[in-house]
Amino acid sequence: MVTLTAEMKEVFAKNKPYAIATASRTGIPNVVPMSTVQIVADDTIWIGDNYMVKTLANVQENPHLALFIWDPEKKRCFQIKGTVTVKTSGPEYEKIKAQIKTKGPQYPAKGLLVLKITEVFNCTPGADAGKKIG
């Protein structure tokens, strides 16, 4: 099991929006900014779906997703990769829906992407850039 370290969580906290990348079954890439993104466990990240079209279609065809996090002050960055499960009902979905609705009733809170982390890579410039951490 791959888990986030304290350093990764610190870098994660400095981001918003988050760059989320997916690809279709045939490999056509898609990158979008997302703001409803949160760490819920050392190996799990939740992504709230308000307006996803291509991202949702991609993860339904190809459940792999990458998330880029960047610390502009210390010039550190990580790429987090994993597999996604889409939820539109159940307690986890209801929890993210309630969080989204506190931001405003105009947000549809259509679903929840549950990202199980499978790999983390260092992308900080230097000798370790591109190296797999976990």
N, C-alpha and C positions, 0 to 999 in steps of 0.2 A: 504494500500500500504506500502510495506517495502522499506526503503531507506537507503543508506549508510551514515554513520556519517563522520565527519571530521577525526576522529581517524581511521576509516576503510579505508578511502581514503589515509591517510598517510601511513598506512601499505601496501596498494595496490601498492603505488608508489615505494616501496622498493623491489618489486618482478620482476623477469624475469629469467628464464621462469616461467610460472604459471602452477600449477598442476590442470589439468582439468579431472574430473571423470564423466563417463557415465556408463550406464548399458543397456544391450539388453532387449528386451521384456521379456525374460526368466530369467533375473537377472544376466547374466554373466557380471562382471565388466570390465572396461577399464579405465586406467589412463594414460594420456599423458602430456608431457611438451609442452606448447604453448607460443610463444613470441608475436604474434600479438593479444594483449588483451588490451582493453581500456574501461574506464568508459565514457559513452556518456551522461548519466543523472543519477540522484541519485538512480534511480531504474532500470537502464539498462546498460549492459555491452556488448560490441561487441567483437567477437572472429573471426579473419580472418582464412579462410580455404585455405591452400595451398596443404596439403598432407593428409588430413583426409581420412581414410578408415573406420576403426571400429568406431571411434567417430561419423562420419557422419551417418553410418548405425544405430548406437545406437539411436541417437536423432531423426532419422526418424521413428524408431519403438517405442521409449520411449523418450518423449521430456524433461525429467528431467536431470539436469546437476548440478554438484557441483564444486566449485572453492575454492581452499585452498590458503590463503595468510598468509605470515609469516614475522615478523620483527625480524631478528636475534639479533639486538642490544638490544632491549627492551624486547625480549622474548614474544611478543604479537602475537596472531594469530586468524584468523576468518575463518569460513567456510560459503561460500555464496552459497545458493541453489536457483534454479529457473527453469523456463521452457523456452525452446528454440524454436525459429522460424528460419528456414533456408531460406536464400534469395540468389538467383543467378541472380537477375536482379533488376532494380529500383534504385532510387537515393542513398539509403543507401549502397547497394552493390557497386555501382559505386564509392562512396566515399572511402570505404575500399579498393577496387581494386586499386584506384589511390595511396593510401598510401602504399600499399604493393609493387606496381610497382616502387615506388621511392627507395625502398631497393635494387632493381635489377630486370632486365627483366626476369631472370630465374625463378622467383616465379610465379606460375600459377594463383594465386588469384581466386580459383575456386568458392568461396562462402563466405557468411557471416552468422555466428550464432548470433542471437540477443537473449541475455539472459535477461529475465524479472525476477528480483529478487523477490522471494516469502518468503524466510526465511534467517536469518543470525544467526549463532551460535558462541559463544565464545569458542575457543579451547586453550586459554592461560592456562598454568598449574596453578592450584589453586582451590579455593572453587567455582568459577563460571564456571569452565571448563565444556563444554557440554550444558550450559544453552542457551536457545533461547533468542536472543536479539531482533529480529524483526520478 
